[in-house]
């Protein structure tokens, strides 16, 4: 079984306890924290953190650290308070059953109902959760099962592999997703990475550069790279890092169209041209990959990662047959 650039091995897990001498720490760990947060760590270093507290209209990942340890994403727009819904890496959609789940209107919310499983491992850590899209009247309009896997690479690089499965709630046969540029997965990059506010550049898989050439165009991936300040005092220096956002070829409408801005954000726009009906019999599964990399944009390396991502297997969530676990998450076997 192949996975994204960083090979993954199936992890045999014993059903019996280990002695103190036998126990070894996992390389990749998930650490639940107070105030509804979960840390993704690799060899003890923070890579990203999941926030799902009720004080926010929807969950998000922040920070998303680059190889230097500095976050490559930010909270909110650098110059517009009406874009505070741009929370680093987040899920949203402007038209779910006719209701807006994109902006911070206060009328709709995306809530984590519960977590299914946290799985530590040698090559990856995997989190699986259930999200609910709650409408103005307080009714659940759509369910989203989320799987997020963090895989460390060389020299501090890492990827966040994301799989979402959308389905109607209990008692409903379908839910309509309307035509919109906004949704489902979006990334607000750090100020220094943006083209307008910093020294960054946005590029896609077709070689196009800049907002005007990329907005609304189909591409296998989009990359935002630029300068990042690291260190303190006299040791403070500038390095080049970035985020590449990959679409998976098994996704409907691949390669997706993109909503991008020179002020520092990029989003995969599944419903850019037309809506989609999600039914009980045909849920919608979408897979994406975010690669935190060092250096400037490298098309050859992106092509290699995209190829390995294309050959990788997705995830399943189900009842666990292991002791002391309600649910489990695993990669689908061929």
Secondary structure, DSSP 8 states (H G I E B T S, - for coil): ---SSS--------SS---TTT----SEEEEEETTTEEEEEETTEEEEEEE--TTSSS-EEEEEB-TTSSBSB-BS-SS-GGGTT-BSEEEEES-BTTB--SS--SS-EEEEEEEEEEE-BSS-EEEEEEEEEE-TTS-EEEEEEEEEEEEE-GGG-EEEEEEEEEE--TT-SEEEE---S-EEEEEEB-GGGSTTTSS-EEEETTS-BSHHHHTT-B-SEEEEEEEEEESSGGG-EEEEEEEEEEE-TTSTTSS-EEEEETTTEEEEETTSSS-EEEESSS-EEEEEEEEEEESS--HHHHHHHHHHHHHS--EEEEE--STT-SEEEEE---
